[in-house]
Amino acid sequence: MGDAAERAAGLVEELRGAGVSGVTVVWADNNGIPRSRTVPVASLPQVAATGVGVSTVFAVFDTNDGIQYGAPGRETPSGDVRLVPDLDRLTPLAGQPGLAWAPGTIVDVDGSPWPWDQRSLLTATVDALAARGWSALVGYEMEFAVSLPSDDGAVVPAYRAPAYSPHALLEIDAFTTDLLCDAEANGLRIGQLHAEYGPGQVELSLGATDPVRAADDQLLARQTVLAVAARHGLRVSFAPLPSLKLAGNGWHAHTSLWRDGQNVLAGGVEGPGTAGAGYVAGLLRDLPALAAITAPSVGSTARLRPGFFAGAFGFWGIENREAPVRYVAGSSLLGTDHANVELKVSDASANPYLALSAILTSGVAGVEEGLVPPDPIPSDPGTWTAADRAAAGVEELPTTQADQEAALLANGRLTGLLGEERLGAFLAVRRSDAAFAAEKDTEDVLAAWRWRY
């Protein structure tokens, strides 16, 4: 703790010199919603050493900010925990002069790990993999809807078609330019940005990095996008499905698995004993339970529409964009180390630390157990008959909270990963959201959560 305070003290004058007066420390809750505390720069040494106080009830906040007492260990509003900033990720925000940003880990008041914290789970997962000789790289593709202001809170697309065209982005040219500039200044590596398929929809891809940093980067990218949008009088919806009339926003997680400096997925996915085959098979085996963590909201399940590149059915493919588990091969042009696996059933309503912990746990289990996946499917099973899907063993992924919960509870690997405390809080929140949605039209639920993430 003393070392952290000493280091932070050395950063105070540097931050002041850059015009920074406050540091916003951010974590993500069980709905994928960023929460935060902002502290004056002068207090950073103390905060780095002992954290800033946070209520324990944040573990059971639902998407509407309701508090769901009753999860194991979280039955009352009593208790306090400490939010400790990661000084390695301290970033003066280009789009919010006067503020810096840092991800935080929540610890108990004695400094020990807090069983409901998600960032520490991903750190522990990465450390456990490293002890067995594995490491991973992760990169996110983030889709979002850019909207003009509206009195009724509807999405009014900020640009018109054609999809994927540079003509479309001319209408939000200043926003796009500032976003690229601010992202670079904030230390984010953008692979590319383009007008997406949906009205007013934009996609940006984040460069692959270690899993904890990738989850941090996802939160920092949200802050960066929102700040630029506010500066240009625009609104941005990261919601998995802002409206039934609009395209869904997937936040596809691209992962690769490494050993001794080599990408083991580069060996392909053919045959028993291939790491790529095992990784794909591990994800596919756990997919219904995995999706309950990586795409857990009502908006997530509403997004799982066949024909929308959303991954509505449980299968895998090689470069098949309808597949929820998509193997992306290397090539002579890109290099064999470009190989990775994309999980499409992933969105902004997932806590990124929980999601990546689950993805890596499932995938590596498949490698270590020598699993072999079924044959890849190159087409869209959504166009098949039900009988053809049944014959191929292709099932629809769960589309209700109850079915997602059942799939998760039946998977000892992922429930064991989360532990009793995290699992109990996560399910309490999911049940609350489902109860909120039960008596409402889906469109009304999507509207209620359109700007939450």
N, C-alpha and C positions, 0 to 999 in steps of 0.2 A: 504494500500500500504506500509506503514511504517513497519508493522509487517512482510510482505513478504520480504522486504529488509533486515530486521534484521535477519530473519530466514536464508535467503540465505547467508548472511555474515558468519553465523556460519557453513555453509556447505563448504565454499571455502577452508579452510585449510584441511578439511576432504577429499575433492576431490583432492587437490594437493598432499596430503599424499598417495593417491591411484594412483598417476601418471596421473591424469586427467588434461588436459590443455584446453579442450573446451567442451561445452555443445551444442548438436544438439537438437533444438526444432522443433517438427514435427507436421504437421496437414495433413489431407487428403482432396483432392479436389473432385469435382463432378464426377470424373472418377475413384475414388478410388485410385488415384496415390498419394503416400506420397510426400509432399513438405516440405522444412525445411529452417531454419536459424541456423548457428553455431556461438556461441559467446564465447569469452575467459572466462575462469573461473573467472578471476578477475572482469569481468563486471556482473557476475550473480546477485549480489544484486540490481543493477540498473535495469537489465532486469526483475527480478522478480517483481519489483515495478511498472515499467512503460512499460514493454514489449520491443520488438524490432520491428522496422518498417517493414511493409509489404505492397506491393501495393494492391490496391483494385481490380486490374484486375485478380488476382488469382481466384476470384469467377467465372470468365467466361473463364478459360483455358479449352480447349478441350483436347482430348487424344493426339493430335499431338503438343501440346503446342501453338496452335493458340488461339488468344484472340478474343472472340466473343462479340464485342460491340453491344449494342442494347437491352439487357435485361433491364427490368425496374430498373432504378437507377444506371445502369452500362453502360451508353452510351459513356463514355469518359475514357481516362487513368488518369484523375485527381483524387487525393485523396490518403490518407494514413491511414492505420490502424495499430494496435499494437498486436503483437503475445506474449502472456503471458504464460510462462511455468508453468506447474503444478508441484510444488516442491514435492508433495506427491509421484509422479511417477518418480522422478529423479533416473536414473539407470546408474551406470558406466557399459560400454559395455565390456563384457568379450572378445568378438571377435574383438574389435577395441580399444586396449589399448591406452589411451590418450584421449578418448572421453566418455562422458556420454550422456544419451538420456532422453528426457522428452516430453510428449505430450503437445501441446499448445492449448489455446483458443484464438481466434481472437476477439478483442474488438475495439470499436471506440476510437478515439484519446482522448476523455474525460473519457474513462474507462467504458462507458455504453455498453450494449450488441450490437454486430454488427449483423444486420438482416440476413447476408449471412453466418454467422458461423454455422457449423453443430454440433460441440461438445457441444455448449451451448444449442442447441435444444434437444439433448439427455438428458442432465442434467435437463432441464426444464420438459421434458416428464417424467423422473423418479420421479422428485419432485411432479409433478401433480398426478401421480399414488399413491405416498406415502400419499398424502393428502386425498386420497380416501381409504386408507388402504391396498394398494397393493405394493408388491415388486416383483422383478424378478431376476432370475439367468440365465446367458447366457454362453454357451461354444461353441467354433467354432471347426469344423473339417476342416482342411486346406489341400487341395491336390495341388501338384506341380510337374512339370517335371524337373528332374535333367539331365543335358546335359553335354557332353564333348564339349570343344571349337570347333567351326567350322568357316571356312573362310567366308561362305555365310550366317551366322546367323541362320542356320537351327538347329532344335533340334536333337542332336545325343544322343540317350538314353545312360545314363552312366552305366546302368546295363541291363542284359538280363533277360528273363523269367527264371523260372515260376513266375507268379503273386502270390503275398501274401506269397512268400517263403523266409525263411532266407537265402537260397542259393543266391537269387538275391542280397540281401544287402551286401553279402561278397565283391562284386566289389566296393562298396562305404562304406566299413566298417569304415574307418578313418573319413569320412565325417559324418556318422551317429553318431559315438561315440562323436565327437566334438560338434555336434549339441545338443545332449542330455546334455553334460556338460555345454555348453554355455547357453542353455536355463535355466538350473537350476541356474546358476550364475546370470543371468539377471532377476531372480524372476518369470520366467514363469513355470507354473505347466503343465507338459506334461502328459496326460493320457496314451497315447500309440503312437507308431510310427510303420509303416509297409510299405513294398513294396505293392503298389496298383496294380490295374488291368492293367493300361496302361504301355507301354514301358518306363522305366526310371521314372515311377511315384511313388511318396512317399506321404503318408498321415500322418499328425500328428494331435492329438486332444489336445486342450487346456482345462484345468480344468474350470469348471463353476464358475462364479463370478458375481459381480454386473454389470449391462449393460455398464456403462461408462468405467469401468476397462476392461471389455471384449473387447470393441472396441479398447481401448488403447493397450491391449495385442496383438490384431491382428496385429496392426502396428509394435509393438516391435518384434513380432515373425518374421515378414517379414525381418526386419533389421538383426535379429539374423541368420536366414537361409542364407541370402545373404552374410553376412560376413564370415560365415563358408565355403560357396561354393567358394568364392573368394580365401580364404586361401588354398583351395585344387585344384585350377585351374579348377573349374567347373562353369557352369552357371545354373541358376534356372529360370524357367518360371512359374509365378503364373497366367498367362492369362487364362481366362475361357475356351478357346479352342486354344491351341498353333498352331494347324494345323488340317485340316480335316482328316488327317491320324492318328491322335493321340487321346487318351482319353481326355475328358474335365476335367477341374479342378473345382469342386464345393467347395465352402467354406460354408458348411452347418451350419446353425445357430440353435443350440439347446436351447430352452427357456423353463423355468418353471415359474409358477406364484404362489406367496406366499401371505398368509394372516395370521396374528397372529402366525407367526412361522411355519405354515403348508403349504405344497405344495398342492394347491387346485387341481392340475391335477392328484394327486394320487387317487382321487375318481373315476377315470375312465372316459369314454366318452359315457356312456349309459344313455339315457333318458333325458327328459326336466329338466332343473334346475341344471344339473351337470356342474360344472365349466369347466371340461375338454371338454365336448361337446360344450359349449359356446365358449371356446377359439379356438377350431378347426373350428367351424362354422364361427367365426369372421375372421380368416385367409382365409378361403375358399371363403367367400363372397367377400373379397377385393383382391383375389389372382391376377387377371390380372393387376390391378393397383399397387399392392404391388410389383409384379415382375418387373414393370417398374422402381422401385427404388432399389430393391435388386439384380437385374440381368439386368442392363440397357444398356449394350454395344452390338455392332454388334456380338462380340464374344460370349456374353451371349446367344443371340437368336440362334446363330449357334450351340451352345452346346445343345440346347433343342431337342435332337434327341431321338425318342422312342427306348426303349431297352437299353439305356445307363445309367440307374439309374439317369437321369437328371431331371425328373419331367416335361415331355413335355405336359401333359394334366392336366386340372383342376379337380382334385379329391383328396380324402384323403384315407388313409388306416392305419390299425393297423399293425405296423412292416413291411409295404410293402415298399420296397426300390425303387420302381418305382413311388411312390406317391410323389408329390411335398410337400404335407403336411402329415407328418408321425407321428402318435402317438406312442411313445415309452413307454410301460407300465412298472411299477415297478414290483417287484416279491419278493417272500419270501427270495431268495438269495441276491438280490441287495437292498431290502428294497423298501417300497412303494414310498418313496421320490425320487427315481430314475426316476419317471415318468416325461416325458418332451415331447415337440413337436419339431420335426425337420423340418425346411424349407429348401428344397433342391434347390429351385431357388434362390440361393445366391452365389455370387462369388466375386473375387478380384476387379472387376471393379465397385463395389458398394462402396460408401462412408459408412463405417461401422456405423457411428453415425446416418446418415440419415436412413440407413437400419433398425437398431434396434429401432429407434424411430417409424418407420412405423409398424414394426412387433408388437411391444407391443401395440401401439394404436389400431390396427385392432383386435388383439386377445382379449384385455380387453374389447373393445366395444362389442364383441360377448358374453362375460360373463355377462356384465352388462345389456345387452338387452335380456338375456335368449335365445339366438339363439340355434337352434338344427340342426346339420348337417345332410345331407342325409346319407344313409347307407354307411359304409366303403366298399371299393373295395379291395379284396385281390389279384387281378391279374393285368396284364398289359393291359390297354385299347388300347395300341398301337398295340396289336395283334388282336383286334376286328375289325369288319367291321364298316364303317362309320355309317351305320344304327343302329348297336348295341350301338355305342357311343351316337348317337342322342337320342335313346330311354332311355338311362341311364342319359341323361343330362350332358354328359362329353364332354367338348369342348377343343380344342387345345389352349394352351396359346399363346398370341400374339408373332409373330416372326419377326415383323418389327418395326422400331422406330415409324413409324406413328401410328401403331395399339397400341403400348405401350402407346404413348402419349395420344391417344384418351381414352384409358382405365383409365389413370391417371386423365385426365381432367374431366372425368365423375364421379369421386369419390370425393365428397365434403369433406369426412372425412380426406383423405390424402392430398388433396390440401390445406385444412384449416390448417392441421398440419404444412406443410412446410411454408405457408405464401407466400405472393406475391413475395417477394424478392428472397427467396431461390428457389421457384418454377420457376420463370422467368429465373434465372441463370442456373438452372438445365436443363430446356428445351432448352435453347440456345445452351448449350454444346452438348446435345443429337442430336439436329438438325444438328449441324456442323459435328459431327461424321458421321451421316447418309449421308450427302452430300459428304463427303470424300469417303465413301464406295460405293456410288451409281454407279460410273463409273468403278468400279474395281471388279475383281474376288474376291470371298470370301476368297480364299487362300491368295491372296495378302494383303488383309486387315488384316487377322490374323497374317501374317508375320510382317506387319508394327507395330503391337502392342504386339508382342510376349514377349518382354522384358520390357514393360512399367510399369508393376505394382509392 
